[in-house]
């Protein structure tokens, strides 16, 4: 029985080279070049075209992380790919006809009901591109995984997940899964529902759209930095099927590399590479490697954004943050007065604030009205709710008070995925016949992430009006007790990160 590891990490990404299996040494050494930050003006507040080349160097959001320039290989050369005609870039933007749900189905009824789930999904899919649809499915999976994780941690613990990165890693694993294991994985991730939503879709459509998502999200000229990389390490005496190797390369730009897991040098070099591509945010995440491991898949996701309207540093002061009814902590709280989109969800008893970054991506803050209201909000959060929030926000001048925070979280997600129905991957009877003829199973699935929010920005290694009214009269938004946050890319409706801050004094 072979073992293999999947590590999904919410970090910085570098794109793997696009070739066959190569020597490990060349994988860890990459040439460097100067950055070329570019962007566009979406709101009129920032002229990204006028930003000098050293913009990101001068505006790094953490003073303790050295800037050493971007690597040439940190990004996939999409312009070259598209020029060669190797991909239909418009495919992911197609809008297929979706049957309207039956009128007698209450799409706001109990979400565990299969008919209701399908009705919600189909209604959300109307008028959406394929990319947006797959991201709605990813977000639904991400929220379910969040809820499972929440049930295994303390109520006072902060949480950080990167749903997009986890979905990418699991979709890549599914390429090597046999029929029964593949079906189980697709069902748990929501890909089965996606495929069944339209007669235009098949299993391969999921992988094509993840390739498209990589194209759309990780280009350089959007005004923020979002990176992804997928590394595949294979035990040197294990034969990996050519189809799996070709598909991981074609869809996920993952380059299988033959390595000796028994060699201590592998651990050192792998950690050096992770530290390099995360610009030092993640140091030595791999403490040990099982020498019997057959395959290791690594997925990294990193976001760095600059607020459209930065918080003045001179306005940051220590204030009380209420962890619960009895406990306060003194933390640095940022303050700014500007035009912000916000809303009030009276049904979920929370206020929502949108903090935009330069380039169509933003952080959504969901603040329960009561300190004890986090549980209900976590229970109900869904793509349907997010869609309702975004469609019903109002824009006005507001004073925003938000704590600075830095989260560093590390989870083993095997037990959580088992709760969600993914069991074959971690058992001896798991079917990985699409990957190798040898018996394998996953013995470790690690998700690790870092996010920093301060005055400059962030760095991170509806359907109805019922119970909902715009937040039109509130002119102060003070985030002084536990809250949820989401980093959301609006072109593709991609939920990049989701988390909660219960105690901003703790990382």
Residue pairs with C-beta under 8 A, 6 or more apart in sequence:
1 428
1 439
1 440
1 441
2 235
2 238
2 292
2 293
2 294
2 295
2 436
2 438
2 439
2 440
2 441
3 290
3 292
3 293
3 294
3 440
3 441
3 442
3 443
3 444
4 293
4 294
4 295
4 296
4 297
4 440
4 441
4 442
4 443
5 289
5 290
5 293
5 295
5 296
5 297
5 442
5 443
5 444
5 445
5 446
6 169
6 170
6 173
6 296
6 297
6 298
6 299
6 442
6 444
6 445
6 446
7 169
7 285
7 286
7 296
7 297
7 298
7 299
7 444
7 445
7 446
7 447
7 448
8 162
8 165
8 166
8 168
8 169
8 170
8 299
8 413
8 445
8 446
8 447
9 162
9 165
9 274
9 282
9 285
9 298
9 299
9 300
9 301
9 446
9 447
9 448
9 449
9 461
10 160
10 161
10 162
10 165
10 301
10 302
10 447
10 448
10 449
10 450
10 451
10 460
10 461
10 497
11 274
11 277
11 278
11 281
11 282
11 300
11 301
11 302
11 448
11 449
11 450
11 460
11 461
12 227
12 277
12 278
12 279
12 281
12 300
12 302
12 304
12 461
13 74
13 218
13 227
13 228
13 229
13 277
13 300
13 301
13 302
14 30
14 71
14 73
14 74
14 75
14 227
14 229
14 276
14 277
14 300
15 73
15 74
15 75
15 76
15 218
15 227
15 228
15 229
15 253
16 27
16 73
16 229
16 230
16 231
16 253
16 254
16 255
17 27
17 73
17 255
18 76
18 249
18 253
18 255
19 255
20 245
20 249
20 255
20 256
21 234
21 245
21 255
21 256
21 257
21 258
22 255
22 257
24 257
24 258
24 259
24 266
24 269
27 231
27 255
27 257
27 273
28 269
28 272
28 273
28 276
30 71
30 72
30 73
30 74
31 71
31 72
31 73
32 68
32 69
32 70
32 71
32 72
33 69
33 70
33 71
33 72
34 53
34 69
34 70
35 53
35 56
35 57
35 69
35 70
36 53
36 70
36 220
37 48
37 51
37 53
37 55
37 56
37 220
37 223
38 48
38 49
38 220
38 221
38 223
39 46
39 48
39 49
39 51
39 221
39 222
39 223
39 224
39 358
39 359
40 48
40 49
40 221
40 222
40 223
40 359
41 47
41 48
41 49
42 356
42 358
42 359
42 360
43 308
43 356
45 308
45 309
46 223
46 308
46 358
48 223
48 358
48 359
56 67
56 225
56 304
57 67
59 306
59 456
59 457
60 67
60 456
60 459
61 304
61 306
61 452
61 453
61 454
61 456
61 457
61 458
61 459
62 406
62 452
62 454
62 459
65 279
65 280
65 281
65 459
66 279
66 280
67 279
68 279
71 276
71 277
74 227
74 277
75 218
75 219
75 220
75 227
76 214
76 218
76 253
78 215
78 218
78 219
81 87
81 215
82 89
87 211
87 212
87 215
89 212
89 215
91 130
91 208
91 212
92 129
92 130
92 131
92 208
92 209
92 212
92 213
92 215
92 216
93 129
93 130
93 131
94 129
94 130
95 127
95 128
95 129
95 130
96 130
96 198
96 200
96 201
97 198
98 122
98 125
98 126
98 197
98 198
99 122
100 122
100 123
100 126
101 107
101 118
101 119
101 122
101 123
102 119
105 115
105 116
105 119
106 116
107 116
107 119
107 120
107 123
107 384
107 463
108 463
108 464
108 466
109 116
110 116
111 117
111 120
111 382
117 193
118 193
120 384
120 463
121 136
121 137
121 193
121 197
122 197
123 463
124 133
124 136
124 383
124 384
124 387
124 463
125 133
125 136
125 197
128 136
128 493
129 492
130 205
130 209
130 212
131 209
131 212
131 213
131 216
131 492
131 493
132 492
132 493
133 194
133 197
134 194
134 206
134 209
134 210
134 213
135 164
135 213
135 492
135 493
135 494
135 495
136 383
136 493
137 189
137 190
137 191
137 193
137 194
138 163
138 164
138 167
138 189
138 190
138 494
138 495
139 163
139 382
139 383
139 386
139 493
139 494
139 495
140 190
140 382
140 383
141 163
141 166
141 167
141 188
141 189
141 190
142 161
142 163
142 164
142 166
142 167
142 495
142 498
143 163
143 381
143 382
143 383
143 498
144 420
145 161
145 163
145 166
145 413
145 416
145 417
145 420
146 159
146 161
146 163
146 378
146 381
146 498
147 378
147 379
148 416
148 419
148 420
149 159
149 161
149 411
149 413
149 416
150 159
150 378
150 500
152 415
152 416
153 159
155 502
156 323
156 324
156 502
156 503
157 502
158 405
158 407
158 409
158 499
158 500
158 501
158 502
158 503
158 506
158 507
159 407
159 409
159 499
159 500
160 407
160 408
160 409
160 449
160 450
160 451
160 460
160 497
160 499
161 409
161 411
161 447
161 449
161 497
161 498
161 499
162 301
162 447
162 449
162 460
162 496
162 497
163 495
163 496
163 497
163 498
164 213
164 301
164 494
164 495
164 496
165 228
165 299
165 300
165 301
165 447
166 299
166 413
166 447
167 189
167 210
168 210
168 228
168 230
168 252
168 299
168 301
169 230
169 297
169 299
170 185
170 189
170 422
171 189
171 191
171 206
171 207
171 210
171 252
172 230
172 248
172 251
172 252
172 254
172 297
172 299
173 185
173 297
173 425
173 442
174 182
174 185
174 186
174 189
174 191
174 206
175 207
175 244
175 247
175 248
175 251
175 434
175 435
176 241
176 244
176 432
176 434
176 435
176 436
177 185
177 424
177 425
177 430
177 431
177 432
177 434
177 435
178 431
178 432
178 433
178 434
179 431
180 424
180 431
181 424
181 425
181 430
181 431
181 432
182 203
182 431
182 434
183 192
184 421
184 422
184 423
184 424
185 191
185 422
185 424
185 425
186 192
186 195
186 203
186 206
187 421
188 417
188 420
188 421
188 422
191 203
191 206
194 201
194 205
194 206
195 201
195 202
195 203
195 205
195 206
207 247
207 251
207 252
208 251
210 251
210 252
211 250
211 251
211 252
213 492
213 494
214 228
214 252
214 253
216 491
216 492
217 226
217 228
217 489
217 492
217 494
218 226
218 227
218 228
222 359
222 360
222 361
223 306
223 357
223 358
223 359
224 303
224 304
224 305
224 306
224 357
224 358
224 359
224 361
225 302
225 303
225 304
225 305
226 301
226 302
226 303
226 304
226 361
226 489
226 496
227 277
227 300
227 301
227 302
227 303
228 299
228 300
228 301
228 302
229 253
229 277
229 298
229 299
229 300
230 248
230 252
230 253
230 254
230 297
230 298
230 299
231 254
231 255
231 257
231 273
231 296
231 297
231 298
231 299
232 248
232 254
232 255
232 256
232 257
232 295
232 296
232 297
232 298
233 256
233 257
233 259
233 261
233 266
233 270
233 295
233 296
233 297
233 298
234 240
234 256
234 257
234 258
234 259
234 294
234 295
235 258
235 259
235 260
235 261
235 293
235 294
235 295
236 258
236 259
236 260
238 294
238 295
238 436
238 438
239 436
239 437
239 438
240 256
240 295
240 435
240 436
241 434
241 435
241 436
241 437
243 434
244 434
244 435
244 436
245 256
248 254
248 256
249 255
249 256
254 297
259 266
260 266
261 289
261 290
261 291
261 292
261 293
261 296
262 291
266 289
267 286
267 288
267 289
270 286
270 298
271 283
271 284
271 285
271 286
274 282
274 285
274 286
274 298
274 300
275 282
275 283
275 284
277 300
277 302
278 300
278 302
278 450
278 461
281 302
281 450
281 459
281 461
282 448
282 450
282 461
285 410
285 446
285 448
289 296
290 443
290 444
293 443
294 436
294 438
294 440
295 435
295 436
295 440
300 461
301 496
302 460
302 461
303 361
303 451
303 458
303 459
303 460
303 487
303 496
303 497
304 457
304 458
304 459
304 460
305 357
305 358
305 359
305 361
305 457
305 458
305 459
305 487
306 357
306 358
306 456
306 457
307 355
307 356
307 357
307 358
307 455
307 456
307 457
307 458
308 356
308 357
308 358
309 336
309 338
309 339
309 356
310 336
310 455
310 456
310 457
311 334
311 335
311 336
311 402
311 454
311 455
312 335
312 336
312 455
313 455
315 334
315 335
315 336
316 332
316 333
316 334
316 335
316 404
316 455
317 332
317 333
317 335
318 330
318 331
318 332
318 333
319 330
319 331
319 333
319 401
319 480
320 328
320 329
320 330
320 480
321 328
321 329
321 330
321 331
321 333
321 403
321 480
321 481
321 503
321 504
321 505
322 328
322 371
322 480
322 481
323 329
323 481
323 482
323 502
323 503
324 371
324 372
325 371
325 372
329 503
329 504
329 505
330 505
331 403
331 404
331 405
331 504
331 505
332 403
332 404
333 401
333 402
333 403
333 404
333 480
334 400
334 401
334 402
334 403
334 404
334 454
334 455
335 399
335 400
335 401
335 402
336 399
336 400
337 397
337 398
337 399
337 400
338 397
338 398
338 400
339 395
339 396
339 397
339 398
340 353
340 354
340 355
340 395
340 396
340 398
340 400
340 477
341 353
341 354
341 356
341 393
341 394
341 395
342 351
342 352
342 353
342 354
342 393
342 394
342 396
342 398
342 471
342 474
342 477
343 351
343 352
343 389
343 392
343 393
343 394
343 468
343 469
343 470
343 471
344 350
344 351
344 352
344 468
344 469
344 470
344 471
344 474
345 351
345 352
345 385
345 388
345 389
345 467
345 468
346 467
346 468
346 469
347 466
347 467
347 468
348 376
348 377
348 380
348 385
348 467
349 368
349 369
349 370
349 373
349 376
349 377
350 366
350 367
350 368
350 369
350 373
350 377
351 366
351 367
351 369
351 471
351 474
351 477
352 364
352 365
352 366
352 367
352 389
352 393
352 471
353 364
353 365
353 367
353 400
353 477
353 479
354 362
354 363
354 364
354 365
354 390
354 393
355 362
355 363
355 364
355 365
355 400
355 402
356 362
357 363
357 457
357 458
360 489
360 490
360 491
361 487
361 488
361 489
361 490
361 496
362 487
362 488
362 490
363 453
363 458
363 485
363 486
363 487
363 488
364 386
364 389
364 485
364 486
364 488
365 402
365 477
365 479
365 483
365 484
365 485
366 377
366 381
366 389
366 483
366 484
366 485
366 486
367 477
367 479
367 481
367 483
368 374
368 376
368 377
368 481
368 482
368 483
371 481
371 482
374 482
374 483
374 484
374 500
374 502
377 484
378 484
378 500
381 484
383 493
383 495
384 462
384 463
385 462
386 486
386 488
386 495
387 462
387 463
388 462
388 463
388 464
388 468
389 462
390 462
390 490
391 462
392 462
392 465
392 468
392 470
393 470
393 471
394 470
394 471
394 472
396 472
396 475
397 475
398 474
398 475
398 476
398 477
399 475
399 476
399 477
400 477
400 479
401 476
401 477
401 478
401 479
401 480
402 453
402 479
403 479
403 480
403 501
403 504
404 453
404 454
404 455
404 504
405 452
405 453
405 501
405 504
405 507
406 450
406 451
406 452
406 453
406 507
407 449
407 450
407 451
407 499
407 501
407 507
408 449
408 450
408 507
409 448
409 449
409 450
409 499
410 446
410 447
410 448
410 449
411 446
411 447
411 448
412 444
412 445
412 446
412 447
413 445
413 446
413 447
414 426
414 442
414 444
414 445
417 425
417 426
417 445
418 426
424 430
424 431
425 441
425 442
426 441
426 442
426 443
427 441
428 439
428 441
430 440
430 441
430 442
432 439
432 440
432 441
449 460
449 461
449 497
450 459
450 460
450 461
451 458
451 459
451 460
451 461
451 497
451 499
452 458
452 459
452 460
458 487
460 487
460 497
462 468
482 500
482 501
482 502
483 500
483 501
484 498
484 499
484 500
485 497
485 498
485 499
485 500
485 501
486 495
486 497
486 498
487 495
487 496
487 497
487 498
488 494
488 495
488 496
489 496
